[in-house]
Amino acid sequence: MAKQFLQNLWKTMYNQFSLVEDGVVEESSVGDLGTLIEQARQEWLSAQAYFDSVEDPDLVDYAVYSVEAAERKYMYLLKKAKGSLETADG
């Protein structure tokens, strides 16, 4: 039961926060990257709000993983943007 729950949790987290579409990020312009960054920031804020509202102890782990995954995605995109700007400034 717990194993199945964790497998489903992992699949959900992977699908929601996956950067598999990294090719899109690589090919995007700075404006598109800005949109992706804002979306990631909103996901992070939503995950934090969900964490703050969780009352069921069984969902706390999911909420923690959601916040961590969203934060990492946001930080990744910020680093990507910073690298793009440094490359452009040359």
C-alpha positions as CSV (number, residue, x, y, z in Angstrom):
1,M,0.0,0.0,0.0
2,A,2.7,2.5,1.0
3,K,4.9,1.4,-1.9
4,Q,2.1,2.0,-4.4
5,F,1.3,5.4,-2.8
6,L,5.0,6.5,-3.1
7,Q,5.2,5.3,-6.7
8,N,2.1,7.3,-7.6
9,L,3.4,10.3,-5.7
10,W,6.7,10.1,-7.6
11,K,4.9,9.8,-10.9
12,T,2.7,12.8,-10.1
13,M,5.7,14.9,-8.9
14,Y,7.8,13.9,-11.9
15,N,5.0,14.8,-14.4
16,Q,4.1,18.1,-12.6
17,F,7.6,19.4,-12.1
18,S,9.7,17.6,-14.7
19,L,12.1,19.6,-16.8
20,V,12.0,17.0,-19.6
21,E,11.0,19.8,-21.9
22,D,14.4,21.3,-21.2
23,G,14.8,21.6,-25.0
24,V,12.1,24.2,-24.9
25,V,14.1,26.2,-22.3
26,E,17.3,25.8,-24.3
27,E,15.7,27.2,-27.4
28,S,13.6,29.9,-25.9
29,S,14.3,33.6,-26.0
30,V,14.9,35.6,-22.9
31,G,11.2,36.8,-23.0
32,D,10.0,33.2,-23.2
33,L,12.3,32.3,-20.4
34,G,10.9,35.1,-18.3
35,T,7.4,33.6,-18.8
36,L,8.7,30.2,-17.8
37,I,10.3,31.7,-14.7
38,E,7.1,33.5,-13.7
39,Q,5.1,30.3,-14.2
40,A,7.6,28.4,-12.0
41,R,7.4,31.1,-9.4
42,Q,3.6,30.8,-9.4
43,E,3.9,27.0,-9.0
44,W,6.3,27.5,-6.1
45,L,3.9,29.9,-4.4
46,S,1.0,27.5,-5.0
47,A,3.0,24.6,-3.5
48,Q,3.8,26.8,-0.5
49,A,0.1,27.7,0.0
50,Y,-0.8,24.0,-0.3
51,F,1.8,23.1,2.3
52,D,0.4,25.8,4.6
53,S,-3.1,24.4,4.2
54,V,-2.5,20.7,4.6
55,E,-4.0,19.2,7.7
56,D,-3.8,15.5,6.9
57,P,-0.5,14.1,8.2
58,D,-0.5,11.7,5.3
59,L,-0.3,14.6,2.8
60,V,2.5,16.5,4.6
61,D,5.2,14.6,2.8
62,Y,3.6,15.2,-0.5
63,A,3.3,18.9,0.3
64,V,7.0,19.1,1.3
65,Y,8.1,17.4,-1.9
66,S,5.9,19.7,-3.9
67,V,7.5,22.8,-2.4
68,E,11.0,21.4,-2.8
69,A,10.4,20.4,-6.4
70,A,8.8,23.7,-7.4
71,E,11.6,25.7,-5.7
72,R,14.3,23.7,-7.5
73,K,12.5,24.2,-10.8
74,Y,12.3,28.0,-10.1
75,M,16.0,28.2,-9.1
76,Y,17.0,26.2,-12.2
77,L,15.2,28.6,-14.5
78,L,16.7,31.6,-12.7
79,K,20.2,30.2,-13.2
80,K,19.4,29.5,-16.8
81,A,18.3,33.1,-17.3
82,K,21.4,34.5,-15.5
83,G,23.6,32.3,-17.8
84,S,21.7,33.6,-20.8
85,L,22.3,37.2,-19.8
86,E,26.0,36.6,-19.0
87,T,26.4,35.0,-22.4
88,A,24.6,37.8,-24.2
89,D,26.7,40.4,-22.4
90,G,29.7,38.4,-23.4
